Amino acid sequence: MKQAGNEAQRLNAAGAALEAVRPGMKLGLGSGRTAEAFVSLLGERVRAGLAVAGVPSSERTASLAVAAGIPLISLDDEPKLDLTVDGADEIGPGLALVKGGGGALLREKIVAAASARMIVVADTGKLVDTLGAFPLPIEVVPFGLAATRAAITAAAARLGLSGSLVLRRQGEGIFVTDGGHHIVDASFGRIPDPAALSASLDVIPGVVEHGLFLGFASAAIIGRDDGVEWLSP
């Protein structure tokens, strides 16, 4: 029953995000179940005559967009986008986000940074008082992995954080991102100062990117069983 309710919430959030789409827009297309629902609904509008183009944030999203009939472009074609609609694994105070559960955090952040606006779509289960219950995805290069993990542990310790760092796996092997990197999932439990952790991770050479999205979201649409709630930073 809970799963069905979450599905209804995701569809409500995705449908409400269509209100922000205007003809001629260049759109960033996010990843995750709610963002994928948005892509599906957007495809219906496109097939009915809406003229837009999208930049997908993952290979999976690209495949879904093509199947839905949405014209795709790249950031090389259009380096500035009007709007990105994407999901989140956690939404905290000020619309601070944890993203990357699906492994597309690097491309998601590049697309979000290229957009004039970013709207986050999610169900109520993604709202949290403090980030960190969802393990923080940290994208790393394979070379020097042990040194990078040690540097992450030390940076976290300086901020009073601790927890397991687990190399993400897929099936019998190591998970590989669309960019050819690995992901370490950091279970810190609570992240009371996301900005400080973000700054500490940014300077570690082996860290390609991390799942803290701070200052990116212009608004969030939280799907509820009977409608939606719009949140501002």
C-alpha positions as CSV (number, residue, x, y, z in Angstrom):
1,M,0.0,0.0,0.0
2,K,2.8,2.4,0.8
3,Q,4.5,1.7,-2.5
4,A,1.2,2.5,-4.4
5,G,0.9,5.8,-2.4
6,N,4.4,6.8,-3.3
7,E,3.8,6.1,-6.9
8,A,0.7,8.4,-6.9
9,Q,2.8,11.1,-5.2
10,R,5.5,10.8,-7.8
11,L,3.0,11.1,-10.6
12,N,1.4,14.2,-8.9
13,A,4.8,15.8,-8.6
14,A,5.9,15.0,-12.1
15,G,2.6,16.3,-13.5
16,A,2.8,19.6,-11.6
17,A,6.4,20.2,-13.0
18,L,4.9,20.3,-16.5
19,E,3.3,23.6,-15.5
20,A,6.7,25.2,-15.6
21,V,7.5,24.0,-19.2
22,R,7.0,26.5,-22.0
23,P,7.2,26.0,-25.8
24,G,10.8,26.4,-27.1
25,M,12.5,25.5,-23.8
26,K,15.8,23.7,-23.6
27,L,15.3,21.3,-20.7
28,G,17.6,19.3,-18.5
29,L,16.1,15.8,-17.9
30,G,16.9,14.3,-14.6
31,S,17.2,10.7,-13.3
32,G,15.3,8.6,-10.8
33,R,11.7,7.4,-10.7
34,T,10.0,10.8,-10.3
35,A,12.1,12.4,-13.0
36,E,11.4,9.4,-15.3
37,A,7.7,10.0,-14.7
38,F,8.2,13.6,-15.8
39,V,10.0,12.4,-18.9
40,S,7.1,10.1,-19.7
41,L,4.5,12.9,-19.2
42,L,6.6,15.3,-21.2
43,G,6.7,12.9,-24.1
44,E,3.0,12.9,-24.2
45,R,3.0,16.7,-24.5
46,V,5.7,16.5,-27.2
47,R,3.7,14.0,-29.2
48,A,0.7,16.4,-29.0
49,G,2.8,19.2,-30.5
50,L,4.8,20.8,-27.7
51,A,8.2,21.9,-29.1
52,V,11.0,21.5,-26.6
53,A,14.4,19.8,-26.5
54,G,16.1,18.0,-23.7
55,V,19.6,17.2,-22.4
56,P,19.5,13.9,-20.5
57,S,21.5,13.5,-17.3
58,S,22.1,9.8,-17.8
59,E,22.2,7.1,-20.5
60,R,19.0,5.6,-19.0
61,T,17.2,8.9,-19.2
62,A,18.4,9.4,-22.8
63,S,16.9,6.0,-23.7
64,L,13.6,6.9,-22.0
65,A,13.5,10.3,-23.7
66,V,14.1,8.8,-27.2
67,A,11.4,6.2,-26.6
68,A,9.0,9.0,-25.5
69,G,9.7,11.0,-28.7
70,I,11.5,13.9,-27.0
71,P,14.2,15.6,-29.2
72,L,17.6,15.5,-27.6
73,I,20.5,17.9,-27.7
74,S,23.8,18.2,-25.9
75,L,25.4,20.9,-23.8
76,D,27.8,21.4,-26.6
77,D,24.8,22.3,-28.8
78,E,23.1,24.4,-26.1
79,P,25.4,25.2,-23.1
80,K,22.6,27.2,-21.4
81,L,19.4,25.5,-20.5
82,D,16.1,27.1,-19.4
83,L,15.0,24.5,-16.8
84,T,16.1,21.2,-15.3
85,V,13.6,18.9,-13.7
86,D,15.2,16.2,-11.5
87,G,14.6,14.0,-8.5
88,A,16.5,13.7,-5.2
89,D,17.3,11.1,-2.6
90,E,16.9,13.5,0.2
91,I,15.6,17.1,0.5
92,G,16.7,19.0,3.5
93,P,16.4,22.6,4.9
94,G,16.9,25.3,2.2
95,L,16.4,22.7,-0.5
96,A,19.8,21.2,0.2
97,L,19.8,17.9,-1.7
98,V,21.5,14.5,-1.6
99,K,21.5,12.9,-5.1
100,G,23.3,10.1,-6.8
101,G,21.4,7.0,-5.7
102,G,21.2,6.0,-9.3
103,G,24.8,6.8,-10.0
104,A,24.3,9.8,-12.4
105,L,25.4,12.6,-9.9
106,L,28.2,14.0,-12.1
107,R,26.1,14.5,-15.2
108,E,23.1,15.6,-13.0
109,K,25.2,18.4,-11.4
110,I,26.7,19.5,-14.8
111,V,23.2,19.8,-16.3
112,A,21.8,21.5,-13.2
113,A,24.7,24.0,-13.2
114,A,23.9,24.9,-16.9
115,S,20.3,25.6,-16.1
116,A,18.6,28.9,-15.3
117,R,16.3,27.0,-12.9
118,M,16.1,23.6,-11.3
119,I,12.9,22.1,-10.0
120,V,13.1,19.0,-7.8
121,V,10.3,16.5,-8.0
122,A,9.8,14.0,-5.2
123,D,7.4,12.2,-2.9
124,T,7.0,13.0,0.8
125,G,9.5,10.3,1.8
126,K,12.4,12.4,0.5
127,L,11.9,15.2,3.0
128,V,14.3,15.2,5.9
129,D,15.2,17.6,8.8
130,T,18.9,16.8,8.4
131,L,20.7,15.3,5.4
132,G,22.6,12.0,5.8
133,A,20.2,9.1,6.5
134,F,20.7,8.2,2.8
135,P,24.3,7.3,2.2
136,L,26.1,10.1,0.4
137,P,27.3,9.0,-3.0
138,I,30.9,10.2,-3.8
139,E,32.1,9.6,-7.3
140,V,35.8,8.7,-7.4
141,V,38.4,7.8,-10.0
142,P,39.6,4.1,-9.8
143,F,43.2,5.1,-9.6
144,G,44.4,5.5,-6.0
145,L,41.1,4.4,-4.5
146,A,42.6,3.5,-1.1
147,A,44.3,6.9,-0.8
148,T,41.1,8.7,-1.8
149,R,39.0,6.7,0.7
150,A,41.5,7.6,3.4
151,A,41.3,11.3,2.5
152,I,37.5,11.2,2.6
153,T,37.6,9.5,6.0
154,A,40.0,12.2,7.3
155,A,38.0,15.1,5.9
156,A,34.9,13.7,7.5
157,A,36.6,13.2,10.8
158,R,37.7,16.8,10.9
159,L,34.0,17.7,10.8
160,G,33.0,15.2,13.5
161,L,31.6,12.7,11.0
162,S,32.2,9.0,10.8
163,G,30.7,6.0,9.2
164,S,31.3,3.2,6.6
165,L,32.6,4.0,3.1
166,V,31.3,1.2,0.8
167,L,32.4,0.8,-2.8
168,R,29.2,0.5,-4.8
169,R,28.8,-2.8,-6.6
170,Q,26.5,-4.0,-9.4
171,G,25.8,-7.7,-9.6
172,E,29.1,-9.5,-9.3
173,G,31.3,-6.5,-10.2
174,I,32.0,-2.9,-9.2
175,F,29.5,-0.3,-10.3
176,V,30.8,2.0,-13.1
177,T,29.2,5.4,-13.8
178,D,28.4,6.7,-17.3
179,G,31.7,8.6,-17.0
180,G,33.8,5.5,-16.2
181,H,34.2,6.2,-12.5
182,H,33.4,4.3,-9.2
183,I,31.1,5.4,-6.4
184,V,31.8,5.2,-2.7
185,D,28.6,5.4,-0.6
186,A,29.4,7.2,2.7
187,S,27.0,6.4,5.6
188,F,27.6,9.4,7.9
189,G,24.1,9.2,9.5
190,R,23.7,13.0,9.9
191,I,25.3,15.8,8.0
192,P,24.6,18.9,10.1
193,D,26.9,21.2,8.0
194,P,26.5,20.1,4.3
195,A,28.4,23.2,3.1
196,A,31.5,22.3,5.1
197,L,31.5,18.7,4.0
198,S,31.0,19.8,0.4
199,A,34.0,22.1,0.5
200,S,36.1,19.4,2.2
201,L,35.3,16.8,-0.5
202,D,35.8,19.3,-3.3
203,V,39.5,19.6,-2.6
204,I,40.3,15.9,-2.6
205,P,42.0,15.1,-5.9
206,G,40.5,11.6,-6.3
207,V,37.0,12.8,-5.8
208,V,35.3,13.6,-9.1
209,E,32.1,14.8,-7.6
210,H,29.7,14.2,-4.7
211,G,26.0,14.0,-4.2
212,L,25.6,17.2,-2.1
213,F,23.6,19.6,-4.3
214,L,23.6,22.9,-2.5
215,G,22.1,26.1,-3.9
216,F,21.0,24.4,-7.1
217,A,17.2,23.9,-6.6
218,S,15.0,26.9,-7.3
219,A,11.9,25.0,-6.1
220,A,10.8,21.6,-5.0
221,I,7.5,20.0,-5.9
222,I,6.5,17.4,-3.2
223,G,3.9,15.0,-4.4
224,R,1.2,14.2,-1.9
225,D,-1.7,11.7,-2.2
226,D,-4.2,14.5,-2.9
227,G,-2.0,17.0,-4.8
228,V,1.3,18.7,-4.5
229,E,3.2,21.2,-2.3
230,W,5.6,23.7,-3.7
231,L,8.7,24.5,-1.6
232,S,11.1,27.4,-2.0
233,P,14.7,27.6,-0.6
